[in-house]
Amino acid sequence: MTPRTYMIRIVWPQIVPLALPSFTNNWLVLLKTTALASILGLHDIMYNAHQAGRTSQEPFLFLLMAFCIYLGLTMISDVGLRVLGKRYALK
């Protein structure tokens, strides 16, 4: 058995169920506190929404849009990680 096959068929199925819960927690914390791929982050989104709201005199509209974007990112991540959790659940 090659090292790659050994890793995929034997080691990976044993590691993932144990590591996935902590990975999920860390991913969601990182998503909420730091930049995502150095482009999107909570502070960046909220700062830009605040600036746009001050400029257009409609702060709640832009803050609501920022909330929806951020909620969407969090929900997509959560659903994806739950699917992985069900797939690799300990039996």
N, C-alpha and C positions, 0 to 999 in steps of 0.2 A: 504494500500500500504506500503510495507516495505521501509525503508530508502534507500536501494540500488536501488530498482525499481524507487523510486521517483527521485533519483539522475540521473539515466540513462535515464529515459523517459522525465523528466521535466526540471531539472536544466542543465544537460549537453548540450542539444541542444540550450539552451539560452546563455550559457557561451562561447562555442567554437567559434561561429562566431565573437564575440567581442574580444576574447583573441588570436585567431590564427594569425592575422597580426603582433602583437607585439612579439608573440612567434617566428614566422618565422624570423623576423628581428634579435631578440636576438640569435637564434640558428645559423644563418649564421655568425653573428659577432663572436660568441664564436668559431665556427668552424675555422674561419680565424685567430683568435688571441690567442687561448689557445690550450692545448692538448685535443685531442679527446680520451676519455676513458683512459687518462694517457698514451697512447701509441703513437698516431700520433699527431703531431702539426706542424705548419708551420716552426717554428724554428728548430725542430728536423729533419724534412724532408730536409730542405734546408742545414742545417749543414752537415748532412750525405752525401747529394749529392755533396756538395762542397768538403768534404774530399775525397770522392771516385773519384771525378774529378781530384783533385790534385794528387792523387796516380796514376791514370791511364793516366794522361796527356790528358784526353778528358772531360773537364768540361762541355761543352755544352750538351753532350749526357746525362749526369747524371742530369743536371739541367732541361733538357727537360723532362726526365722521372719523375722527382719530380713534375714538372708543370702538367703533365698529370695525375698523381695520385691525386694531390690536386684539379685539375679541375674536375676530376671524382667524388671525394667526395662531392664537392660543387654542382655539377649538380644533383647527385642522391638526395641530401637533398632538393634542390630547386624543383625538379619534384615531389617528395613525398609530400612536403608541399603545392605545388600548387594543387595537387589532393585533399588533405584534405580541402584546401580553397574552391574549387569548390563544394565539398560535403556539406560543412557547410556554404555556402554563404548565406548572408541575402537576403531574397526575398521581 
